Amino acid sequence: MARVLVEAGWRVLSSGGTAAHLAEQGVPAVDVADLTGSGAILGHRVVTLHPAVHAGILADLDDPTHRADLQRLGIEPISLVVVNLYPFATAPGVELIDVGGPAMVRGAAKNHAHVTVVVDPIDYGAVADEIRTRGSVSAVMRRRLAVKAFSVTAAYDAAIARWLAGDGEVLPESLVLAARRVDVLRYGENPHQSGARYAIEGRRSWWDSVVRHGGKETSYLNVLDTEAAWRLVHRFGGPACVIVKHANPCGVAEVTDADGLAEAHRRANACDPTSAFGGIVALNRPVDADTARSLAPIFTEVVVAPSFEPEALAILGEKKNLRILSGSPPLGNDLEVRSIDGGLLVQTVDPVSIDRSTWKVAGRVAPTAEQWSDLEFAWLVCAATGSNAIVVAKGGQTLGIGAGQQNRLDSARIAVERAAGRAAGGVAASDAFFPFRDGLDAVAMAGVTAVIEPGGSVRDDEVITAADEHGIALVFTGERHFRH
């Protein structure tokens, strides 16, 4: 870029390190120290903070008094400011809190009627092209770059504020967030709503790695449901499939390596084929042709996996409306943020533990080894399901899921109904305690032989008595997992 400027007759000013680099590349540049008459001081904390720099950037050339001041002080106007801020987000520390850089950026952005500001190397080419072809940068581009500059300095300040405020405090007094739009979505929750995905500056996300191999653009709900499915499927160590509909799992299965990923999909879909229609499918292994053939006949909005074999992509690519996504595992967040009127609702992320040492067998019957495995599986699924949630499972496969009901008994009835007679010998999980024995009675009458729930109800004794009467195992985890 500097070479283009010099060829166009511009004079380049640069701070020490960059000036030396340009000289090595044969590009003439004036060191800022020669302009200001003062070298870097205070261990390089003060380099560009000088009237010769900032007056040159901030001068309104349409104002005669500004021009007079420049002439009186012998200061030349500066037409282009290019700054790459110190990489604070990746290496936070006091000495990487840039002062001179943001000051120049803000000054140039304020004076964008006369000054072009560039804060992202991705824009070098477009700016250089305009200078090469027309001799200057257009007002439209100057304004666009000014907007970007203020966004970058806002994000930079937000990262510093988070670092300073987050000194061991889980929920800091000031929560400073800066986000940039990274994807315009097909539409919001409904077609008449606009939607976009924003990335929080300084934060990494598995969405950064997503590649869309086929299908239409994603909508707001596609992203929301894909996020839910992708998080859940990565809670399982073996080959697993999660099918999500309206933010809730409607089918989950984990199998052995010998069974294969296609079998995981078949078992997950068998839980509730009606709800799986038009759902989101997440798989935690590379998709092979057999799995693709299992997926293809079922209408699916999104399929997401770590990768796809070429033959699998060819099979799935024939489904023109299927969004085919690959991506890295989720990185995890420390806080969850939702909007409310005039503000935000913030909480720490809900960790889900399957540490049996913290669980308690509440009744007379202890789970078998097979039941313990299924209880862990059902507990992971239940914690990702909207409250009130009941999950019936067996052999690493969900058989019936009741979600989002206003009372726990209805969730139990729905889970049993969807299990359709397959619950015998299976287990059930409840995301919160049974307030009455009726919910436990409902799953026990369907043939469930072990139940896991948090416990903590004033009627726990009544529920334990019911479990003992049915001859089923009852496990208390001591921790509920409401999800709204």
ABEGO torsion letter per residue (X at the ends): XAAAAAAAGBBBBBBAAAAAAAAAAGBBBBBAAAAAGBBBBGGGABAABBAAAAAAAABBAABAAAAAAAAAAGBBBBABBBBBBBBAAABBEAAABBAAAAAAAAAAAAAAAABBBBABAAAAAAAAAAAAAAGBBBAAAAAAAAAAAAAAAAAAAAAAAAAAAABGBABBABBBBBBBBABBBABBABAABBBBBBBBBGBBBAAAABBBAEEBBBBAAAAAAAAAAAAAAAABABBBBBBBBGGBBABBBBBBAAAEAAAAAAAAAAABAAAABGBBBBBABBBBAAAAAAAAABBBABBBBABBBAAAAAAAAABAABBBBBBBBBAEBABBBBBBBGBBBBBBBBBBBABAAABBBABABBBBAAAAAAAAAAAAAAAABBOBBBBBBBGGBBABBBBGBABAAAAAAAAAAAAGGAABGBBBBBABBBABAAAAAAAAAAGBABBBBAEGBAAAAAAAAAAAAAGBBBBBAGBBBBBX
